[in-house]
Amino acid sequence: MARSERGRRARWNRLIMGAALLAVAPLGLAAGAGKASAPQTTASAPLAGYQLPSARLQAVVDAPRAPTLSLSPRRDLAALLQTPSLAAIGYVAQPELKLAGVRIHPATRSASRFSFGNKLWLMNIADGKERQISGLPQPLSIASMAWSPDQKYLAFNQVQPATGTNELWLVDIASNSARKLVGQLNTVFGDGYQWLPDSRGLLATVQPGGQGSAPAADGVPTGPAIQQTEPAAGVRSLRTYQDLLKNEADARQFDYYASAQPVRVALNGNTTALSSVGIYLDLDVSPDGSYLLAERVLRPYSYQVPADDFPRRIEVLSAADGSLQHTLAELPLVEGLPTGNDAVPTGVRRVSWRADVPATLVWAEAQDGGDPARETQVRDAVLTQAAPFDRPPQTLAQLGSRYAGIQWGRGDLALLNESWWKSRTVKQWRIAPDHPETEPQLLVERSSQDRYNDPGRPGMVRDVNGRSRLQTSADGRSIFLYGQGASPEGDRPFVDRFDLDSRQTTRLFHSQAPSYAAPQALLDQEGTSLLLTRESPDEPANYYVQSLTDATAAPRALTAFTHPLPQLRGVSKEQIRYKRNDGVDLTATLMLPPGYNAKKDGPLPLLMWAYPGEFKTAAAASQVTDSPYRFNAVGYWGPQAFLATGYAVLVSPSMPIIGEGDKEPNDTYLPQLIANAEAAVDEVVRRGVTDREHIAIGGHSYGAFMTANLLAHTRLFKAGIARSGAYNRSLTPFGFQAEERSYWQAQDVYQKMSPFNYAGDIKDPILFIHGLDDNNSGTFPMQSERMFSAVKGLGGTSRLVMLPNESHHYRARESIMTMLAESERWLENTIGPGQPIKKK
């Protein structure tokens, strides 16, 4: 029920999916040509309808997916959920409301989504025996699920958009049977349900009765939509949000569809109403089950920001009858923040329950006005207030940077985290929350980008109340750390025991070549048994149980998922390393089709797919990512799909944009980007896997922006594929990606980085693909439409494919097939088919 904090920066890049296609502008390319032919001056008829790529690419799209596993609280049972192949466009194109930054399915009163689990079963961890569940709804369509704290039940949300079903179901673990508990949930915000700590019922949000008919979406206007600002508001950065309210008619629809009634649901299905109907952004029961932390939206609404920034009231209610017990804060509308990615709103922020005590609130408040430019020693204060909330809040900590959450253990043990984006610095402190006289101990201080020195994340377990708490050893003196194990040899995940007194670590597990093993959970308090996944280049990830006390014991297999594309077994993968012209070390993953040998077969056409990243140090930018021992997964979203048609692919070549010290990375974006690309091209040519006349560059979102810039400023590539990008930075004037400065603070940077301004310099063909309903901040569909028009009008060769009903990531099978068909044809007609290049 309670959802995690909606980080503002994460929300800017939120990916919400949709689906389909409109193609315009003919190719106008000679097959196999390395250069663009003369542009078409007259439009010919576009291809009609959706398209299918080659059979080999169709197989990639339709390959089965491995199920996901949810471990039970006692870690001796697991629920497995299978997700089917992509939905059809008819399913994805159902009605959808775009209100206050949220996409709502009106029939189900849920956040709009189209991927649901269609098969659910149980598995014993001890022996891997599977247990089938009777009485499941058909067709099964699971949006989310949650174990009861006592592990006797598994709740799940059954959503059927086609029929308007949004129900809460219950699986009885002892009888392996399912039954419907309550119907008509409202899941516009959150999962719509949460277990009570005693496992005797759930807290849920249901659709309120007596609302009548939905308000008209397009009635006769009652007047203009009016907005006003005042000079006293000061300078504020306001991101380019989409799906915002436009008028009062939209606001009434938002009220209607997002409003929910909180209820207590007994295990027999009986419900008891709690509090009043409202728009609840969050609703969370206290660890002892006595109180509810409620965060609800208030008017006035805004036409400039999404619902997360609307006025809100944060209050504590009785879990017995919903009566008001305490009002923590009434927060005003937030229309923009001070400049900088470390900017936050003033007032109560990141409020939650302390997990290890009955009912204590914890939150942060900015002490610098939320403005990172203001000089002060204390940025955030962390405050607590215990039930019955009749005493003033107590200060738990004062931080020199931003509060980033707490992992709770017990009265003398919690881990408090803080971070400062500008310097990429993260810190972790050990605190004793019940002993304020005890000085905090600094456990970690490092760059968030320094993967090599990441000590790992603390292991967490569910306690008897269902709350997530630090996993400690039986004597209470140690915690456990899970890490990616980044190293110059690639990622080698590990589990460590960390002694809290000596601050020494003991390695319990470390992934070893020639496989990649990723720890999932320690299965006992002493850390003697580990649930992990293990994979290798030709074998997909499967679940195993590994003894950590018997070094000779082989891991015991729990699952036997097979290769989803056996015809691609034998794909070659290598982590390659090379240098930029200024000495910065770069890496990439080079993948080659099965059976290919560069020396014997000669060079292949190659597709390079990348995404730039900003770094504060060259050392961090040079660190190796990924592992050569991971499964060679070939999915439809990345460039790996084209291995099936014979192309070589270079996956995630390093594209670091570095700004050390006080320097801003983007001040030298273009020369660094070009140097990165030149180094990657030089390396693959040196290896003989391709030549300079048969390389294409591509990317999605910020990778599409990169693609257009590389084609505008170099002739390194003979074609480009740019999906769902933004190309004119004056249309994202209050920052983009990691850029903190506004257009008015760094106008020259915005102009130089915008490939739209250099559209006439794009001399090699570029394919634009974009979802017509893209709701990602900044990547308006107009960005691709205007960029295409500029290239076309200035004599370049381009093609624009707009996918109806699709958002930033595409969901319909027809859309994905068309995306691949367009890309396949583009590659064949620019860098040639996926076969060894014939010498002229």
C-alpha positions in Angstrom: 0.0 0.0 0.0 2.7 2.5 1.0 4.7 3.4 -2.0 8.3 4.4 -1.9 9.3 8.1 -1.9 8.7 9.6 -5.4 12.1 11.1 -6.0 11.7 14.3 -8.1 14.8 13.6 -10.2 13.6 10.0 -10.8 10.2 11.3 -11.8 11.7 13.5 -14.5 13.0 10.4 -16.2 10.0 8.2 -15.3 9.3 5.7 -18.0 5.6 5.0 -18.6 4.7 2.7 -21.5 2.1 2.9 -24.4 1.9 1.7 -28.2 1.8 1.7 -32.2 2.8 3.4 -35.6 2.7 6.1 -38.3 5.4 6.1 -40.8 6.2 9.2 -43.0 8.9 10.0 -45.6 10.3 7.3 -47.8 13.8 5.9 -47.4 15.4 7.3 -50.5 18.5 5.2 -50.0 20.4 2.8 -52.2 20.8 -0.7 -50.7 24.1 -1.1 -49.1 25.1 2.6 -49.6 27.5 4.0 -47.1 26.4 7.6 -47.9 23.0 9.1 -48.1 21.6 9.5 -51.6 19.9 12.6 -52.8 17.0 13.5 -50.7 13.4 13.0 -51.9 11.8 16.2 -53.0 8.3 14.7 -53.4 6.6 12.6 -50.8 5.6 9.1 -51.8 3.1 7.0 -49.9 4.3 5.7 -46.6 4.0 2.0 -45.7 0.5 1.3 -44.5 -0.2 -0.2 -41.1 2.1 -2.1 -38.8 5.0 -4.1 -40.1 6.8 -7.3 -39.4 10.6 -7.7 -39.3 12.4 -10.8 -40.5 11.4 -14.1 -38.9 14.6 -14.1 -36.9 13.7 -10.8 -35.2 10.1 -11.9 -34.7 11.5 -14.8 -32.7 13.4 -12.4 -30.5 10.2 -10.5 -29.7 8.2 -13.6 -28.9 10.9 -15.4 -26.9 9.5 -16.6 -23.5 10.4 -14.6 -20.4 11.7 -16.1 -17.2 9.3 -15.8 -14.2 10.1 -13.5 -11.3 10.5 -14.9 -7.8 9.2 -13.4 -4.5 10.8 -14.9 -1.3 8.5 -15.4 1.7 9.2 -13.6 5.0 10.7 -16.8 6.6 12.7 -17.4 3.4 11.6 -21.0 3.1 9.0 -20.5 0.4 8.8 -18.6 -2.9 6.0 -17.3 -5.2 6.8 -17.4 -8.9 5.0 -15.2 -11.3 5.1 -15.6 -15.1 4.6 -12.6 -17.4 3.4 -13.3 -20.9 4.6 -11.9 -24.2 3.8 -8.4 -25.3 0.2 -7.2 -25.4 -1.6 -6.5 -28.7 -2.2 -2.9 -29.8 -5.9 -3.3 -29.3 -5.3 -4.0 -25.6 -2.8 -1.1 -25.3 -5.0 1.3 -27.2 -7.8 1.2 -24.5 -9.0 4.5 -23.1 -6.5 6.3 -21.0 -6.7 9.6 -19.0 -3.7 11.9 -18.7 -4.3 14.0 -15.6 -2.0 15.7 -13.2 1.1 13.9 -14.4 -0.6 10.5 -14.0 -2.0 8.1 -16.6 -5.2 6.5 -15.5 -7.2 3.6 -16.8 -10.8 4.9 -16.2 -12.5 1.6 -16.2 -10.3 0.1 -13.5 -9.4 3.3 -11.6 -5.8 2.2 -11.7 -2.5 3.6 -13.0 -2.4 2.8 -16.6 -0.3 -0.3 -17.4 -0.5 -3.3 -19.7 1.9 -5.9 -18.4 0.4 -8.4 -15.9 1.4 -11.8 -14.5 -0.7 -14.6 -16.0 0.6 -17.6 -14.1 1.3 -18.0 -10.3 2.6 -20.9 -8.3 4.6 -21.7 -5.2 7.9 -23.4 -4.6 9.5 -24.9 -1.5 13.1 -23.6 -1.0 14.1 -26.8 0.8 13.6 -29.2 -2.1 12.5 -27.1 -5.1 9.1 -28.8 -5.2 6.4 -26.7 -6.9 2.9 -26.3 -5.5 0.0 -25.3 -7.8 -2.7 -23.0 -6.6 -6.4 -23.7 -7.1 -9.2 -21.2 -7.5 -7.2 -18.5 -9.3 -9.2 -16.1 -11.4 -9.2 -16.8 -15.1 -7.7 -15.2 -17.1 -5.1 -14.4 -14.4 -3.9 -10.8 -14.6 -1.7 -9.9 -11.6 -0.5 -6.3 -11.1 1.3 -6.8 -7.7 1.5 -9.2 -4.8 2.5 -9.2 -1.1 3.1 -11.8 1.6 1.4 -11.5 4.9 3.8 -11.0 7.8 3.0 -14.5 9.3 3.4 -16.1 5.8 0.0 -17.7 5.9 -1.3 -15.7 3.0 -0.3 -14.1 -0.3 -2.4 -11.2 -1.4 -2.5 -10.0 -5.0 -4.1 -7.4 -7.1 -6.1 -8.8 -10.1 -6.6 -6.2 -12.8 -8.4 -6.7 -16.1 -8.5 -3.5 -18.1 -10.8 -5.0 -20.7 -13.5 -5.7 -18.2 -12.8 -3.0 -15.7 -11.8 -5.5 -12.9 -9.6 -4.2 -10.1 -9.8 -6.8 -7.3 -7.9 -7.9 -4.2 -7.4 -11.7 -4.0 -6.0 -13.9 -1.3 -4.0 -17.2 -1.5 -4.2 -19.5 1.5 -0.7 -21.0 1.7 -1.8 -24.0 3.8 -4.5 -25.1 1.3 -2.8 -23.8 -1.9 -6.1 -22.1 -2.8 -7.1 -18.6 -3.9 -10.3 -16.6 -3.3 -11.5 -13.1 -4.0 -11.4 -10.8 -1.0 -12.8 -7.5 -2.2 -13.6 -5.8 -5.5 -13.1 -2.4 -7.1 -9.8 -1.2 -5.6 -8.5 2.2 -6.5 -4.8 1.9 -7.5 -4.2 5.2 -9.2 -1.6 5.8 -6.5 0.3 2.8 -5.0 -0.7 -0.8 -4.9 -4.0 -0.2 -3.2 -3.5 -2.6 -0.3 -1.1 -3.3 2.6 -1.0 -6.0 5.2 -1.8 -5.1 8.8 1.0 -6.2 11.1 -1.1 -8.9 12.8 -1.8 -10.6 9.4 -5.5 -10.6 10.3 -6.5 -8.2 7.6 -5.4 -5.5 5.1 -5.6 -1.8 4.7 -6.9 -1.0 1.2 -8.2 1.9 -0.9 -11.4 1.2 -2.8 -13.5 3.1 -5.3 -15.9 5.3 -3.3 -19.6 4.8 -3.7 -22.2 7.4 -4.6 -20.0 9.3 -7.0 -22.5 9.2 -9.8 -21.4 9.5 -13.5 -18.0 10.7 -14.4 -17.7 14.5 -15.2 -17.6 15.3 -18.8 -14.2 15.6 -20.3 -15.1 18.2 -23.0 -18.1 20.2 -21.9 -19.0 23.7 -22.8 -16.2 25.9 -21.4 -17.0 28.0 -18.3 -14.2 30.4 -18.9 -10.5 30.6 -19.7 -7.8 28.7 -17.9 -5.9 31.4 -16.0 -2.5 31.4 -14.3 -0.5 34.1 -12.6 2.9 34.5 -11.0 4.3 37.1 -8.6 7.9 38.5 -8.4 8.1 37.5 -4.8 8.2 33.9 -5.8 11.8 34.4 -7.0 13.7 32.3 -9.5 12.5 28.7 -9.7 13.4 25.8 -12.0 10.4 24.3 -13.5 10.8 21.0 -15.4 8.9 20.3 -18.7 6.3 17.9 -17.2 3.7 16.3 -19.4 0.1 15.1 -18.9 -0.7 18.1 -16.7 -4.1 19.4 -15.9 -5.2 22.0 -18.5 -8.5 23.4 -17.1 -11.1 22.9 -14.4 -12.8 20.1 -16.4 -9.5 18.1 -16.1 -9.4 18.9 -12.4 -12.9 17.5 -11.9 -12.0 14.3 -13.7 -8.9 14.0 -11.6 -11.0 14.3 -8.5 -13.4 11.7 -9.7 -11.0 9.0 -10.8 -8.2 9.5 -8.2 -10.5 9.7 -5.1 -10.4 6.6 -2.9 -12.0 5.4 0.3 -9.6 3.8 2.8 -11.0 0.6 4.3 -9.9 -2.1 6.7 -10.5 -5.5 5.0 -10.9 -8.6 7.2 -9.9 -12.1 6.0 -13.5 -12.9 5.4 -13.9 -10.0 3.0 -15.8 -7.7 5.4 -14.8 -4.0 5.1 -14.8 -1.1 7.6 -14.5 2.4 6.2 -11.7 4.5 7.7 -11.5 8.3 7.4 -13.1 10.2 4.5 -12.9 9.9 0.7 -9.9 11.7 -0.7 -6.9 11.6 -3.1 -4.3 9.7 -1.0 -0.8 9.9 -2.4 0.3 7.6 0.5 -1.4 5.6 3.2 0.8 3.5 5.6 0.0 1.6 8.7 2.3 1.9 11.8 4.4 -1.1 12.8 2.1 -1.8 15.8 -1.0 -1.4 13.6 -2.5 1.4 15.7 -2.2 4.3 13.3 -2.3 5.3 9.7 0.1 7.8 8.1 -2.0 9.5 5.4 -0.8 12.0 2.8 -3.7 13.4 0.8 -3.9 16.0 -2.0 -5.6 19.4 -1.4 -6.7 22.2 -3.7 -5.8 24.5 -5.4 -4.3 22.4 -8.2 -1.8 23.5 -10.7 -1.4 23.5 -14.4 2.4 23.6 -14.2 3.3 20.6 -12.0 2.0 17.0 -11.4 0.0 15.8 -8.4 3.1 15.1 -6.3 3.7 18.8 -6.0 0.1 19.8 -5.3 -0.8 21.1 -1.8 -0.9 18.2 0.7 -1.9 17.4 4.2 0.1 14.9 6.2 -1.8 13.5 9.1 -2.0 10.5 11.5 -5.3 8.6 11.7 -6.6 5.9 14.0 -6.3 2.5 12.4 -9.4 1.5 14.3 -11.9 4.1 13.0 -9.9 6.5 10.8 -10.4 9.4 13.2 -7.8 12.2 13.1 -5.1 11.8 15.8 -2.4 14.3 14.6 -1.7 16.7 11.8 2.0 16.7 11.0 2.0 19.3 8.2 0.0 21.1 5.6 2.3 21.6 2.6 1.8 24.3 0.0 1.8 24.0 -3.8 5.4 23.6 -5.1 5.7 25.2 -8.5 9.4 24.9 -9.1 12.5 24.6 -6.9 15.7 26.6 -6.6 18.3 25.9 -9.3 20.3 22.7 -8.8 19.8 19.0 -8.6 20.2 19.2 -4.8 17.3 21.5 -4.4 14.3 20.3 -2.4 11.1 21.8 -1.1 10.9 23.3 2.3 9.0 21.8 5.1 8.3 18.1 6.0 9.9 15.8 3.5 10.3 12.0 3.2 8.0 11.2 6.1 7.7 7.5 7.2 7.4 5.2 10.2 10.4 4.1 12.1 10.4 0.4 11.4 11.7 -1.0 14.7 9.4 0.7 17.2 5.5 0.7 17.6 4.6 4.2 16.2 7.2 6.9 15.6 7.3 9.3 12.7 10.6 10.2 11.0 11.1 12.9 8.4 13.5 15.5 7.0 13.3 19.3 6.8 15.7 21.4 4.8 17.6 24.0 6.9 18.9 25.9 3.9 15.6 26.9 2.4 16.0 23.9 0.0 18.5 26.0 -1.9 21.9 24.3 -2.6 23.5 27.7 -3.4 22.9 28.9 0.1 26.0 28.5 2.3 25.3 26.6 5.5 26.8 23.8 7.6 23.5 22.0 8.1 21.5 21.2 5.0 18.9 18.8 6.5 17.6 18.0 9.9 16.1 14.6 10.6 13.3 14.7 13.1 11.2 12.1 15.0 8.0 12.2 16.9 6.5 9.3 18.8 2.9 8.4 19.5 0.7 9.9 20.9 2.3 12.9 19.2 1.7 15.2 22.1 5.3 16.2 22.5 7.5 18.3 20.2 9.6 16.5 17.6 13.1 15.5 18.5 16.1 16.0 16.4 17.7 12.7 15.4 20.5 14.1 13.2 21.8 17.2 11.5 23.3 16.6 8.1 25.7 18.5 5.9 24.0 17.2 2.8 20.6 15.8 1.8 18.9 13.1 3.8 18.7 9.8 1.8 16.9 7.4 4.1 17.5 5.1 7.1 17.8 1.4 7.4 16.4 0.5 10.8 17.7 -2.3 13.1 17.1 -1.7 16.8 17.4 1.0 19.4 21.2 1.0 19.3 21.5 0.3 15.5 20.4 2.1 12.4 22.2 3.2 9.3 21.5 6.8 8.2 22.4 7.9 4.6 23.0 11.3 3.1 24.1 12.4 -0.3 25.1 15.5 -2.3 24.5 15.2 -6.0 26.8 18.1 -7.0 29.9 16.3 -5.7 28.4 12.8 -6.1 29.3 12.3 -2.4 27.5 9.7 -0.3 27.9 9.0 3.4 26.5 6.4 5.7 26.5 6.7 9.5 25.8 4.2 12.2 23.5 5.8 14.8 21.8 4.7 18.0 18.3 6.1 17.7 17.3 5.4 21.3 20.6 6.8 22.6 21.0 10.4 21.4 24.0 10.8 23.6 25.9 8.3 21.4 28.1 9.9 18.8 27.3 8.8 15.2 30.0 6.7 13.5 30.9 7.4 9.9 31.0 4.0 8.1 31.2 5.1 4.5 32.2 8.2 2.6 32.8 7.9 -1.1 31.8 9.0 -4.6 28.5 7.5 -5.7 30.2 6.9 -9.0 33.1 4.9 -7.5 31.8 1.4 -8.1 35.1 -0.2 -7.2 35.0 1.0 -3.6 31.3 0.3 -3.0 31.1 -1.7 0.2 27.6 -3.0 -0.7 24.1 -2.5 0.5 22.9 -3.7 3.9 20.8 -6.9 3.8 17.3 -6.5 5.0 14.6 -8.9 6.3 11.0 -8.7 7.2 10.2 -8.7 10.9 7.1 -10.2 12.6 5.2 -7.0 11.7 6.2 -7.2 8.1 8.5 -4.2 8.3 11.9 -4.3 6.6 14.8 -4.2 9.1 18.5 -4.8 9.1 19.5 -8.5 9.0 21.8 -9.1 11.9 23.7 -12.1 13.1 22.4 -14.1 16.1 24.7 -12.3 18.5 23.6 -8.9 17.1 27.2 -7.8 16.4 27.2 -8.1 12.7 25.2 -7.1 9.6 25.5 -8.4 6.1 26.4 -6.5 2.9 25.5 -7.4 -0.6 27.6 -5.8 -3.4 28.1 -5.9 -7.2 31.8 -6.4 -6.7 32.8 -4.1 -9.5 36.5 -4.5 -10.4 38.8 -4.1 -13.4 37.9 -7.8 -14.2 34.2 -6.9 -14.3 31.4 -7.3 -11.8 31.8 -10.2 -9.3 28.9 -10.0 -6.8 29.6 -10.8 -3.1 28.2 -11.1 0.4 30.2 -9.9 3.4 29.6 -10.1 7.1 30.4 -6.7 8.7 31.4 -6.6 12.4 29.9 -3.5 13.8 32.5 -3.2 16.6 35.7 -3.9 14.8 34.3 -2.6 11.4 36.0 -5.6 9.7 34.5 -7.5 6.9 34.5 -11.3 6.3 33.7 -12.4 2.8 31.1 -15.2 2.8 30.6 -15.4 -0.9 32.2 -14.1 -4.1 31.1 -14.9 -7.7 33.8 -16.8 -9.6 34.5 -17.3 -13.3 33.4 -18.8 -15.6 29.8 -18.0 -14.3 28.1 -14.9 -12.9 26.4 -15.5 -9.5 24.2 -12.8 -7.9 23.3 -13.2 -4.2 19.6 -12.7 -3.6 19.1 -13.5 0.2 20.7 -15.2 3.1 18.3 -17.9 4.2 19.3 -18.0 7.9 20.3 -15.6 10.6 24.0 -16.8 10.7 24.5 -16.6 7.0 25.2 -20.2 6.3 22.9 -20.7 3.3 22.4 -18.3 0.4 19.8 -18.0 -2.3 21.4 -16.9 -5.6 21.0 -16.7 -9.3 23.7 -18.2 -11.5 24.2 -17.7 -15.2 26.9 -18.0 -17.9 27.2 -16.7 -21.4 25.1 -19.6 -22.9 23.0 -20.5 -19.9 20.2 -18.2 -18.5 19.9 -17.2 -14.9 18.5 -19.9 -12.6 17.9 -20.0 -8.8 20.2 -22.0 -6.6 20.8 -22.6 -2.9 24.5 -22.4 -1.9 26.0 -23.6 1.3 28.4 -21.1 2.8 29.9 -23.5 5.4 30.9 -26.3 3.1 33.3 -25.1 0.5 33.0 -28.4 -1.4 29.2 -28.4 -1.7 27.9 -27.7 -5.2 25.0 -25.2 -5.4 21.6 -26.9 -5.4 19.4 -26.0 -8.3 15.8 -24.8 -7.6 14.8 -23.9 -11.2 15.7 -25.0 -14.7 14.7 -22.1 -17.0 15.9 -22.9 -20.5 17.5 -20.7 -23.1 14.8 -18.5 -24.6 16.5 -18.4 -28.0 18.5 -21.6 -28.4 19.2 -20.7 -32.0 21.4 -17.9 -30.7 23.4 -20.1 -28.3 27.1 -19.4 -29.1 26.9 -15.7 -29.4 30.3 -14.3 -28.7 30.7 -11.6 -26.0 33.9 -9.8 -24.9 34.5 -6.9 -22.6 36.9 -4.7 -24.6 39.0 -1.9 -23.2 40.6 1.0 -25.0 41.7 4.6 -24.4 40.3 8.0 -25.4 42.8 10.5 -26.9 43.2 12.2 -23.6 44.1 8.9 -21.8 40.7 8.2 -20.2 40.2 4.4 -20.1 37.0 3.3 -21.9 35.1 0.0 -22.0 32.4 -1.7 -24.1 30.8 -5.0 -24.6 31.5 -6.4 -28.1 29.0 -9.1 -29.2 29.3 -11.2 -32.4 26.8 -13.6 -34.1 27.2 -17.4 -33.4 29.9 -19.0 -35.4 31.5 -15.8 -36.6 35.3 -15.5 -36.9 36.7 -12.2 -37.8 40.0 -13.6 -39.2 38.2 -16.2 -41.4 35.0 -14.3 -42.3 36.1 -10.7 -42.5 34.4 -7.6 -41.2 30.7 -7.3 -40.5 28.4 -4.3 -40.5 28.2 -3.1 -36.9 25.6 -1.3 -34.8 26.9 0.7 -31.9 24.3 1.6 -29.1 25.2 4.0 -26.3 24.0 6.4 -23.6 26.2 9.2 -22.3 26.9 9.7 -18.6 28.2 12.6 -16.6 31.2 12.0 -14.2 33.1 14.1 -11.7 36.4 12.3 -12.1 38.2 10.5 -14.9 38.9 7.6 -12.5 35.2 6.9 -12.0 34.5 7.3 -15.7 37.2 4.7 -16.5 35.8 1.9 -14.2 34.7 -1.3 -15.9 31.0 -2.2 -15.8 29.1 -5.4 -16.5 30.7 -8.9 -16.5 31.9 -11.2 -19.4 30.3 -14.1 -17.6 26.7 -12.9 -17.7 24.1 -14.6 -19.9 24.1 -13.4 -23.5 20.6 -12.1 -23.3 19.2 -11.1 -26.7 16.1 -8.9 -26.2 14.1 -6.7 -28.6 14.9 -3.4 -26.9 18.6 -3.0 -27.3 21.0 -3.6 -30.2 21.5 -7.3 -29.3 18.4 -8.2 -31.3 20.4 -7.6 -34.5 22.8 -10.4 -33.6 19.9 -12.6 -34.9 20.3 -11.1 -38.3 24.0 -11.3 -38.5 25.2 -7.9 -37.4 28.0 -7.2 -35.0 26.9 -5.0 -32.1 28.9 -2.8 -29.6 26.8 -2.5 -26.4 27.2 0.4 -24.1 30.5 1.8 -25.2 31.7 4.3 -22.6 30.5 7.8 -23.4 31.7 9.7 -20.3 31.3 13.5 -20.1 33.7 14.5 -17.3 33.7 17.7 -15.3 36.3 17.5 -12.5 36.2 19.8 -9.5 34.2 23.0 -10.2 34.1 22.3 -14.0 30.7 21.5 -15.5 30.7 18.4 -17.7 28.5 19.8 -20.4 30.8 22.8 -21.0 32.9 20.3 -23.0 30.2 17.9 -24.0 30.8 17.9 -27.8 34.6 17.4 -27.8 34.3 14.7 -25.2 31.4 12.9 -27.0 33.3 13.0 -30.3 36.5 11.7 -28.6 34.5 8.8 -27.0 33.0 7.8 -30.4 36.3 8.1 -32.3 38.0 5.8 -29.7 35.2 3.2 -30.0 35.3 3.3 -33.8 39.1 3.0 -33.9 39.0 0.0 -31.6 36.4 -2.1 -33.4 38.1 -1.4 -36.8 41.5 -2.3 -35.3 40.0 -5.6 -34.2 38.8 -6.3 -37.7 35.2 -7.0 -36.8 34.0 -4.1 -39.0 35.3 -1.3 -41.2 34.7 2.5 -41.2 32.2 2.4 -44.0 29.7 0.1 -42.3 29.1 1.4 -38.8 25.7 2.8 -37.5 25.1 4.6 -34.2 21.9 4.4 -32.2 20.4 5.2 -28.9 17.2 5.7 -26.9 16.2 9.0 -25.1 19.5 10.7 -24.1 21.1 8.1 -26.4 19.0 9.5 -29.3 20.2 13.0 -28.4 23.8 11.6 -28.6 23.1 10.0 -31.9 21.9 13.2 -33.6 24.9 15.1 -32.2 27.4 12.6 -33.5 25.8 12.7 -37.0 25.7 16.5 -36.9 29.4 16.9 -35.8 31.2 13.9 -37.3 31.2 11.6 -40.3 32.2 8.6 -38.2 28.9 6.8 -38.8 27.1 6.0 -42.0 23.6 6.0 -40.4 21.8 6.6 -37.1 18.8 5.3 -35.3 17.4 7.8 -32.7 14.5 6.7 -30.5 12.4 9.0 -28.3 14.9 11.7 -28.0 15.0 15.5 -27.5 17.0 17.6 -29.9 16.3 21.3 -29.0 17.4 22.1 -25.5 15.7 25.5 -25.5 12.5 23.4 -25.1 13.9 22.0 -21.8 15.0 25.4 -20.4 15.2 24.5 -16.7 17.7 21.7 -17.0 17.9 18.3 -18.7 19.5 15.0 -17.8 22.2 16.0 -15.2 22.5 19.6 -16.3 21.6 21.8 -13.4 21.8 25.2 -14.9 18.9 26.8 -16.7 18.9 28.0 -20.3 19.4 31.6 -19.1 22.4 30.6 -17.0 24.2 28.6 -19.7 22.7 29.7 -23.0 25.8 28.9 -25.0 25.9 25.4 -23.6 22.2 24.8 -24.5 22.7 26.1 -28.0 25.9 24.1 -28.7 24.5 20.9 -27.3 21.3 21.1 -29.4 21.6 19.1 -32.6 18.6 20.9 -33.9 20.8 23.9 -34.4 23.1 21.8 -36.7 20.5 19.9 -38.6 21.9 21.1 -41.9 25.2 19.4 -41.0 23.7 15.9 -40.7 24.9 14.4 -44.0 24.3 10.7 -43.2 20.8 9.2 -42.9 19.0 9.2 -39.6 15.9 7.3 -38.6 13.7 8.9 -35.9 11.2 6.7 -33.9 9.0 8.2 -31.2 5.9 7.3 -29.2 3.0 9.7 -29.9 2.1 9.7 -26.2 5.6 10.1 -24.8 5.2 11.5 -21.2 8.9 11.5 -20.2 10.0 14.9 -19.1 11.5 16.8 -22.0 11.1 14.2 -24.8 7.9 15.6 -26.2 6.9 13.9 -29.5 7.3 17.4 -31.1 11.1 17.0 -30.5 11.3 14.3 -33.2 8.8 15.9 -35.5 10.6 19.2 -35.5 14.0 17.5 -35.9 12.9 15.4 -38.8 11.4 18.5 -40.5 14.7 20.4 -40.0 16.7 17.6 -41.5 14.3 17.2 -44.4 14.0 20.9 -45.1 17.8 21.3 -45.1 18.4 18.6 -47.6 19.2 15.6 -45.4 18.0 12.1 -45.6 15.7 11.0 -42.7 12.7 9.0 -41.8 10.2 9.6 -39.0 8.1 6.8 -37.4 5.5 7.9 -34.8 4.0 5.1 -32.8 0.4 5.8 -31.6 -0.5 5.0 -28.0 3.1 4.6 -27.1 4.9 6.4 -24.3 8.7 6.6 -23.7 9.1 2.9 -23.9 6.9 0.9 -26.3 4.6 -1.9 -25.2 2.4 -3.2 -27.9 3.7 -6.2 -29.9 2.8 -4.4 -33.2 4.8 -1.4 -32.1 7.9 -3.4 -31.2 7.7 -5.4 -34.4 7.4 -2.2 -36.4 10.3 -0.6 -34.6 12.5 -3.6 -35.4 11.2 -3.8 -39.0 12.0 -0.1 -39.6 15.4 -0.4 -38.0 16.2 -3.6 -39.9 15.4 -2.0 -43.2 17.3 1.2 -42.3 20.4 -0.8 -41.4 20.2 -2.9 -44.6 19.8 0.1 -46.8 22.6 2.2 -45.2 25.4 -0.1 -43.8 24.3 -3.3 -45.7 22.8 -6.6 -44.6 24.1 -8.6 -41.7 26.7 -10.6 -43.5 30.5 -10.3 -44.1 31.3 -7.2 -46.1 32.4 -7.9 -49.7 35.5 -6.2 -50.7 35.2 -3.8 -53.6 
